[in-house]
């Protein structure tokens, strides 16, 4: 028989004390900002998503201080979906049609919305205007500010012409204090500007860290779901344009909105990249003025208002921003160069896509671009993210190099393939409807799309190749139009 180990009470108590001390100590882990994966040691590249230099240090609280699940309890029983009761509380409608459009019809009760954007883009201006418009005696609004004093918020409100009668300003950064004040006021909407300034005393980390952002977002989400009061969070972005903090923060919230805008332009786009209650990629258009953000209800007319008549290298392209069609002006400029490698510069479209279009024009159509600098710009600070703008870029470049203006009554849309074919684009009916509303008469589109069922005074001219499109779009005055064969090769001598 093996010898029996004698029981030592002192050793047992010491080991228990050591265990309790180890349990009470905090643990340091490293969390990936891109995917939320954690690792016990720092790694140059995340083993989960492959991102480089994305691991941030996170100090976890002791086990007895860690928070439990955000809602519900362990004894909750499953419920049949058919027996679940639906809350018929209507959406919270604001006075901003563009803001309601992006959200899918208004703010959903109990929802958690995150608005992110570059510093100075207009997030605080928009949120203060929304908070003031929604507030009422029966439904006050709490505006939590951790970056500005109440006097600074008042200065902005006076500049915007807001009275703020039922709008309460709370200058606080501790999450527990914020939740306590929200419970006492029973608001109809809560705005937090910004989530990076809040901190939770139970988390052993500095404000703005990955752990603090995640825990404060979790507590705001818990309070919003239990009380059925919507909460809007303002968030900062990193140098790469991503929301500061772990990507899991975007998974926790119900709606993620990005405010975009060119630094030299007054236009602001509020884009929905995630929405559990409405369409994604919806866009609201605003203009920054001295009195705040002004809604642009007709962006197509505003974008084309300064377009010159019979301008060389300019063409109108109907693009889709979410479910909204918009007419934008695509401009191109070609200039001879003595450099061995001509420059290709683009603003508003992907540069690699412009390089592909230039290669197709040179190879399939025969345009002499090998000794030409090519500059492409989308007027008004807009950006074309869909391939439907390819044909417009090609027509603008051909117009510039041939010094031939595009017909004023033409709009074009289509994707260009490497063999010179023009491919189909989605939402043709909405594009034609917008072209009709702006008074254009002809619309150049791919031939694969059926237009027999579309009732519109606009003439839908169907093309198969880029050569056909250029022959239609580039007429000359007193001279025959530049002829391109159906195969895409030019019939005229260069």
N, C-alpha and C positions, 0 to 999 in steps of 0.2 A: 504494500500500500504506500502511496505517496505520502510524504510528510505533510501534516496539516499546517497551513500558514497561520501563525498566531494573530489574533485580531487585536489591533492597536487602535484604541479610540482616538488618541491624539493624532495619529497619522490620518485616520479617516476624517476627522474634523478639519485638518489642514488641507486635505485634498478637496473637501467640500468648499472650503473658503477660497481655495485657488480657482475652483470651477466657477464660483459666483463672481469672483473678480474678473475672470476671463470673459464671463458672460456680460458683465457690466461694461467692459471696454468696447469702444467703438472700433469698427473695422474699416480699413481703407481699401477701396476698389477703384478701378478705372473704367469709366463708362464711355462708349462711343457716342459722339454727338450726332452721327448720321443715322444709326440704327438702334441705339439704346443697349447694345450688347455690353456686358460687363466682364472684366477680367481681373484676376487677383494681382497682376503686375502690368506695368506699362508696356505697350507694344507700339512700334512705329506704324504698323499697318493692322487694321482691325481684322481679326480672323473670321468675322461673320460677313461683313459687307465689302471688305477689301479697300476701304478708304484709308488714305495715308494721313498721319498726324491728326487724327480725330479723337484720340483717347484723352479724356479729361478726368482729373482726380476727383473722387467722391468719397467722403467720409460718412459711413453709415452710422446711425445712432445705435445705442445699446439695444439689445433685443427686447428689454422690458419697456423701452420708450418708443419702439417702432409702432406706427399706426396700423390699424387693422384694415379690413376691407372697406371701400368707400361707401357702400350702401348694402342694406340687407343684413341677414345674420345666417349663422350656420344651420338654424332650424327651419329655414324657409323651404316650403315644399313646391315642386313644379306645378304649373297651372296650364291647363289646356289653352292653346292660342285662341280657340273659338270663344272661350269664356272670359278673355281679357277685355275689360271695359276701356273704352277710348275716351280720353278727356276732350270734351268739345270746346275747350277754351280757344277763342279765335286768336289769330296772329296779331301781334302788336304792330299796327300800321303807323309808320312815321310820315312826316311831311315831305320826305325826299323820295320821289318816284324812282330815281336811279338806285338809291340804296335798297329800297324794297325790291326792285327788280333783281339785283344781285342775290339777295337772300331768298328769292323764289316767292315773294308775295308778302314779306314782312317778317318780324322777329317772332320765332316760335317760343311760347312760354316754356321755361325750364331748360332752354338751350344755352350752350356755352360757345361763344363766338370769339375767334382770335383774329385781330387785324394787325398785319405786319407791314413794314415798309421802311425805307431809308430815313435817316434823321432829317427833319425839316420837310418831309414830303406832304404833310398835311393831316396826319392821323389824329392828332389832338384837336385840330380845328374841326374836322368832321365829327368826331365823337362828341365834342361839346355842343355842336349844333344839333345832333341827333338827340342828345340827352335833354336839351332845352325844349325841343319840339315835342317830345314824348311826355314830359312832366305835366302833371295836373294835380289839383287838390286831392283827388281820390287816388292818385297814382304818382307819388313823388319819386324822384330819381336821385340816386346817390352817385356822385362822381368822386371816386377815390383817386387822389393824386399823391404820388410819392416823389415826383420830380419837381413840382412847382408848389409855391405857396398859394393860399386862397386869393391873395391880392393879385398875383400874376394871372391866375385863372380869370379873375374879375376884369383885368385889363383886356384879355382876349375876348371876353363876353361883350364888353362895351364896344370893342372894334367891330364885332359881328352884329351888334344891335340886338343882343339877347337880354331879356329881362331877368330870367332865372328865378322867377317867383317861387316855384315849387321844386327847384333844383338845389340839392344839398351838396356842399363841398366838404369832403373829409380828407384831411391831410394826415395820413397814417401809413405806416409801412409794416406793422406787425399784423400777421394774418388773424390771430385771435381777436385783436382789438377791432379789426375791420369787420369780422363776422359778428362780433357783439353789437356794434353800432347798426349793422344791417338788420339784425333781429329786432332791435328796438324801434326802428323807423318803418319796417314793413314796406319796402319800396316796391315799385312796379318794374324797375330796371336798375341794374348796377353796372357802372363803367369803371374799370380799373386801368389807370394810366401811370405806370405800366406794370406788367407782371414781373419784370426783372427787378423792381424795387421792393417787392414784398419779401418777407422772410418769416420763417416758422422757427420759433425758439426750440422746438423739439428736434430740429435737424442741426447737427454740429457742423455747419458749413457757413461760409460768408454769403451775404445777399448777392443774388445774381449768378450763383453757381448752378451747376447742373442739378444738384440735389435739391436746392431751394426752389428752383423753377418748377421742377417736377412735383414736389410736395405741395407747393402753394396752388398750383393748377389743380391738383387732385382734390384739395379741400374746397376750392371754389366750385369744382364740378359736383362734389357731394352736396354742398349747400344749395346749388341751383336745382339739382334734381329733386331734393327733398321738399324745398319750398315752392317749386314751380315758378321761380322768378328768373328771367333771362339775365345772363351776365356777359358783358363784352369786355375782352381783354385786349389791351394794346401791347404789342411786342416789338422788340428791336430785331434787326437782321444783322448777320455777319458780313464781312467783306465780300464773301462769295454770293450774297443775296439770300441766304437761307435764314430761317428764323433762329435766333440765338437760343441755345438750349438743346436738349436731346430731341431727336425726331419723334420720340414717343409722345412728346407734348402735342404734336399735331394729331396723333392718333387718339388722344384723350378727348379733344374738343369736338364739337359737332360741326362747326363751320370754320373754315380757314379762308381769310380774305387777304389778298395782297394789294397794296396801293403802289402803283407804278407811275412813273413820269420821267421825262427828260429834264435834266437840271436846268437847261436853258429854255424850256418850254413851259407854258402855263397850263398845259393839259395834264389831267390826272386820270388814270384808269384804276377803278376798283374791280379787281378780278377775283372771282370765286374759284379756288382750286380744290375745295372739298366742301360738300354740302349734303348733309343727311336728309334735308327736307326740301331740296329743290335741285335744279340742274347745276352741273359744274361748268366751269369755264365761262360763266356768264360775266358780262362786263358792264359796269356803270361808268359814264363819262362825266367828268367835272372839269371846271376851269378855275384856277386859282386867281383870285382878284384881291383888291385891297379890302374888300368886305367878306373875305372868306371864300369857300368853295361854292361855285355857282353851277347848277346842273346844266348840262348840254343835252337838251332833248332831241335835237336834230344834228348829230355830229357830221353827217354826210354833207349837208349844206355848209356847215362851218368849215370843213376841211377843203371844200372846193370853191369857197367864196373868193379866194385870192388867186385862183388858177388863171393864167394868161390865155388869151385867145390865140389859136394857131401857134402854140408854143412848140418848138422843136424838142424832141426827147421827152415828151410828157404824154401820159396816157392815164385814163381812169380805170381803176380795178375795183370791182365789188368783192370785199372780203367778208368773212364771217367771224364775229367775235361772240362766241357762245351761240345764242339763238338770234343775235341781232346782225342784220346785214349793214355794212358800212361801205361807202364809196371813198376811196383814197386816191391820191395822185402819186403815181410812180414817175420819178424823173431820172434821166440818165444823161451823162455827158461823156463823150469820147474826145480824146485829144492826142495828136501824134506825139511820140516820144522817141528820143534817141538812146534811151537806156536799153540794154540787152534783155532785161526782164521788165515788161510794162507793168504798171501798178493796177491792182484791182481793189477798189475801195467801196464799201457798201455801208449804208446807214439805214436801219429799219428792216433789213432782211439778212438772212444767214449768209456769211461771206462764202462759205463752201458751196452753197446753192448757186450763188452768182457765178462762181468759177465754172460750175457745171453748165450753166446756161451759155456762158461765153464760149465754152468748148463746143457745144452743140451748134451755135451760130457759125462758128468758124468751119467746122467739119461738115455739117449737113446743109448749111445755107450758103457758105462761101463768103461770109463777111470778113474783110481783112482786119482782124483784131489783133494780129500778132505784133504790130507796131503801134498800138493804140492804148493809152491809159483809159480805163473804164471806171467811171464813178457813178454809183446808183444811190438814190436817196428816196425815202418815202416822206412826203411833205407832212408837216404838222407834228412831227415827233412820233408818228404812229409806227407800229411794227407789224410786219406780215409774217406770221408763223406757219401758215398753211401753204402747200404746194400750188394752190390755185392762183397765186400771184406770179408763177413762172412766166406765163405768156405775156403778162403786162411788162415784166422786166425785159423780155426779149424784144418786144415791140418798141419800148423806149430806147433800147440800145441801137436797134436798127434805124429808128428815126433820127437819132443823133448822128450816127456815122454817115447817113445819106443826106443829112441836112433837110429832111422832109418832115413837116409837121403832121401829126396824126389827125385824122378827121375829128372835129369837135364833138360830133354826135355819137361817138363810138365808145363802148366800154368792153373790156376783154377780161376773160378769166379762163384758166386752164393749166393743167400740169404738163410739163414738157418731158418727154422720154429721151433717152440717149440716142435713139434712132431718128429723132426729129418729129415724132408723132405727138399730137396733142391729146392728152388723156382727160377723162371725165372728172368733174368736180361735183361735190355734194351740194344739196340745198339750192338747186338751180332756180326753183320757183321764188324763193325769198330774194335771191340776187336780182332776178328780173323785176320783181316788184319794186325794189329800191331804185333800180335803173329807171323804171317808168316814173316813179315819183319825182325824180330829179330832172325829168324832161329829156333824157337821152333817147335816141331813136333806134340805134342798132347795138346789138350785143353779140360779140364773137365768142362762141363756145364750142366745146368738143362735139363731134358728130355722134358719139355713142349715146348721148342723152336724148331721150324722147321729149319733144316739146309740143306735141300735138294737143295735149290736154291743158296747156298753159294758155290762158286767155289774157293777152297783153298787147297793147298797141306797139310795143317794141318789136322790131324785126330781129328774130333770133337767127343769126347767120352761122351755119354749122361748118366747121372746118375739121380736116383730118390731120394735116401737117402744119408745121410752123411756117413753111413756105406759103401756103394758102392764106394763112392769117396775115402775114406781112404784105402780101399783094392787096388784101382788102383794106388794111389799116393805113397804108402809106400812098395815098393818091398824090399826084402832082398837078399843079395849075398850068394849063397850056401844054403839058407834056404827058405822054402815056405813063401810067403807073408802073413802078418797078415790078417786073414780072418774075415770079418764082414758079418753078415747075412743081407738079404734085409730089415729086420725090423729095422736094426740099432744096434742090440745087438751083442757084440763080440762073435765069436765062440770059441776063445781060452781062456784058463784059465789065469787069471791075477795072 
